[in-house]
Amino acid sequence: MRKLLVIVGPTASGKTQLGIDLAKRFDGEVVSVDSRQVYRGMDIGTGKVEGDKVRRVEGSKEKISTLFASEHHLVVEGVPHWGIDLVDPDAEYSVADFKKYAEEKIVEISKRGKLPILVGGTGLWVRAVVDDLNLTETARNDELRDKLEARHLDDLFAEYKRLDPDGAELIDRQNKRRVVRALEVTIATGRPFSSQLKRGTSKYDLLEIGILVDRDVLSARINDRVEAMVATGLVNEVRRLRDKYGCDNEAMTGIGYRQVCAFLDGSRPIADAVEETKKATRAYAKRQMTWFRRDDRVRWIERSEEALEIAGAWVTR
């Protein structure tokens, strides 16, 4: 059974650096699990790690300026990172798509004699891979979908929360496409969407490590991160994406992007957009922790030294 190390926790908790540290120590490669970082060009607002962009060419490596397919990846501090920049912002990309991609990468990494390390905060995507979720295959209902898509996102999410309160805790509530699909399946089948995500048989010798951060410390980190995003060009990034894809694009509903879009269309000043981004990010971090705490397999740590010790004992057993 292949070993799989998983690092989870809320945004701004230090998952990225811990993943790098563990990969260096245990000869691993990282697969990012972030439902927003899969989109090309959405860099600053999603907090993508910085590194050399590399592609494989007949067994060799060649640096390139952008990523175009799954065989391209980032190398950060010598550690390969996968799962970033997989599709354009106007492409549909589901948890099922990511599950297939991640499983393929885990096999490839293991065959190279490396340790695959999942790092991310998108809870459902983590569970899909770790627990081999049998994702619903309910056929698309175009008539129902058209009716749902004509409604406002807030109205859709409110109905979905009423019909599937458990599912409402794990879905990306700002992504209309995903809310519509979950509600479509729930209504069409008469059963909550979340109840149809059945756990399969685990494929891995698994170790999950979660990062605990004091609430006040995490809040300060989030505030600093948002300020840094704005200072390093978030507004220009959103403007460029808006000009190419429009602000109504589902990828642009992410935290930070929708707030800056509101600034760019003149509906709020930039200071308000920044403060709302901080508030929304803090709320998201709280939901992440609520989700991950439900999994009693997660080993919670406060210092990276604890993670190194736990992982060291697991790797050598």
N, C-alpha and C positions, 0 to 999 in steps of 0.2 A: 504494500500500500504506500503510495507516494506521500511524502511529508509535505504539509502545507502550513506555513506560518501566516497568521492574519493579525494585522494591527488595526484597531478601531478606536474611535473616540470622537469627540465633537470637533468642529472646525476650530482652528487656532490652538489645538492642544499639543501640537508637536509631532503629529503622526509621521509627517514626511521625513523629518530628520531622524526619528527613531528607526524608520524603515531603512534609511541609508546606513545608519550605524549597525543595524543587525545584518544587513546584506554584506557589509564589509567584514564583519566578524565571522560570519558563517557562510561566506561565498555564495551569496544569493543574488537574485534579480527581482525587481519590484514590478508588480502589476497594480497600477492605480485603479481604484474603484470609486469613481466620481462621475455622476451622471451629467455633469456640466463640462468637465475637462475633456470629454470625448470630442467636443466641438472645436474645429480649427478656428483660429483667430480670436477666440475668447480666452485670452491669456491672463490679463491683469485681474479682471473681475472674478475669475475662478481660482486665482492663487496658484497657477501652475508653477511647478518647480522649474528653475532655470538650469539649463545644461546644454551640452552639444547635441544637435539633432543629427542622427546617424541612420544610414540605411545599409542593408547588406547587399552586396553585389557579388554573386557567385562565390560566396564564402568570405569575401573581404568586407571591409567597412569603408564607407565613404561619407564624409560630412556633406549635408545639404542644407538649404536655407529653410525649407518647410517640410512638413510631414504629409504624405499623401495616402498611405495605406498601412495595414497592420504590421507589415514587415519593417516599417520604419519606427524608430524609437529614440528616446532621449538617453544620454549617458550623463549621469550626475555624480560627481566625485568618484568616477570610475564605475558606477553602478548603473546597469541598464534599467530603464523604466519603460514599461509598456502600458497600453490602455489610454494614451494621451493623443489627442488630435487624430481621431479615427474617421470622422465624417465632417462635412460642411454643416453650418448651422441650420440650413434649410432642409436637411435630410431627416427622415424618420429613423430613430434609433431607440430600441426598446431594451428592457431588462433581458428578454430572451436573446436578443442580438449580442448583448454583452456577455451573457452566460456562455454562449457558444465560443465567443472570442477568448474569454478568460480560460476556459477549459483547454482550449488548444494551446494557449501560451503556457499553462501549467505543465502540460505534457512536454512541450518543447524545452522548457527550462530544466525540467527534471532529466530529460534525455541528455542534456549537456552536462549533467553532473552537478547542477547548481540547485540551490534551495529556492523554490518559488515563495514569494512573500506578497500577499495581498495587503494593500494599504489604502484605507479610505473611510469615508463617512456616510456613504449612501447605503443605508441599512438593508433595504430590500435587495439591492444588487449583491451585497456581501452574502446574504442568506441564500440567494439563488444559486451561488457557486458552492458555498460551504455545505449546504444541505441538499444540493441537487434537486432544487424545487422543480416539480412537474408543473410548469406554468400553463395556465388555462389556454386551451386551444379552441375556445368558442368562436364560431365563424363570425365574420364581420356582418353587422346588420346595418346596411347603408341608410335605410329609411329612418331608423331610430337614431343613428349617428348624426344624420343631417339635422334632425330636430334638436338634438343635444348641442351640437356645435353652434346653433343659432342663439343659444342662451348665454347669459353672462357667466363668467367663471365663478364668481362668488355664489351665485345661485346653484350652479352645478355642484360645487364643493359642499354646500350646505345640505343638498339632497343626498349626496354620497355619504356624508358623515352620518346622516340619519339612518340610511340603509345599511351602512357598513362601518360602524365606529372604529373597529380595529383596523380596517384598511385605511381609514382616514388618517391614522397615525403614521403610516409608513409611506404614503404616496407623496409625490412631489406636488403639493397643493397649488403651486403657481404655474404648473405646466398643464395647460388646458387639454392638450392632446391626450395626456395620460389620465387626467381626471375623466374625460369623455369616455375613454376606453374602459376604465374601471366601472363607471356607471352603466355603460352599455352592456357589459357582461353581467353585472348585477341585475339589471332590469330584465335582460333577455332570458336569463337562466332562473331568475327568482331566488338566487342564492348569493350571499355576499361574495364579492370578488376575492377578498382575502381568504375565505374558506376554501377556495378552489386552488390555492397555491400549496399543493401537497408536498410534504417533505419526502424525498427519496432516500435511498441508502447511501450513506456517506462514502465517498470514494477515497478519502484521505486520512492519513495519520495527522490529526489536526491539533494545532496549538493556537489559541486566540488570546491576544494580549490587548487590554484596554487601558487607555491613559486617563487617569483622574487628575483634574485640575480644579483648584479652589474657584468657586463661582466668581468672586470678585476679581481674582487674577485673570480668569478667562475673559471676563467682561472687558477688562483693561486691554488685554491682548487683541480682542476683536476690534475695539475702538481704534487702537493703534494701527491695526492691519488695514482697516477701511481708510483711515487718513493716509496711509502710505500708498494705497491703491490710487487714490485721487491725485496724490502728489506725483506719482510716476506715470500718469497718463490715462486713467480710466475713462475720463470724459471723451478724449480723442478716440480711444478704442471703441466706445459705444457709438460715437458719431460715425466712424468708419463702417461699423457693422450695420447701423441703421440705414446708411446710404445704400448698402448693397442688399440687405435682406429685409429691412423694415422693422419697426419696433413691435409689430403684431406677430412676428415670427415666434413660434413656441420656445425656441432656444433663448430668446431675448426676455423671457419671463423670469429668468434667474435673478436672485438677489443682487442688487447693485445695478444690473442692466435695466430693469424696469424703472428703478428710481431715477437713474440718469436719463433715461428716455423721457421721463416726465419733465425733467429740467430742460432737455433739448427742445421739447415741444412747447415750452413756455408756461407749463401749468404749475411749476413750483420753482423757488430759488434753489441754487446749488446747495446752500447750507442745509435746507430742509431735506433735500435728497440724500445728503450724506448722513444726517441724523437718522432718517428712516432706514437707510441701509444698515446702520449699526444696530438699530432696534430689531430689524428683521433677522439679522444674523444672530443676535443673541437668542431670539425666539427659536430659530432653527437649531442652534446648539443645544438648547434645552430639549427639543424633540429628539435630537440624536441620542442624547444620554438616556432619555426615557426608553427609546427603542433598544439600545444596546444592553441596558441593565436587565432586560427581560431574559437575556441569554445567560444561564448559569454556568456556561462553559468558559466565559471570559475571565481571564486572570487579570485583575485590576492592579495597576502599578502607579506610583507617583514619581518615581525616578527612573531614568534610563538604565541605571546600574541593575535595578531589579529585573528589568526585561532581559538584559544580557544574561543574568544568572539563570532565570527561568528557562530561557531559550537554550542556553548551553546544556542544561540538564536534559532537556527534551531531545535535542539534536543527537546527543551521544548515547541515548538509551537503546 
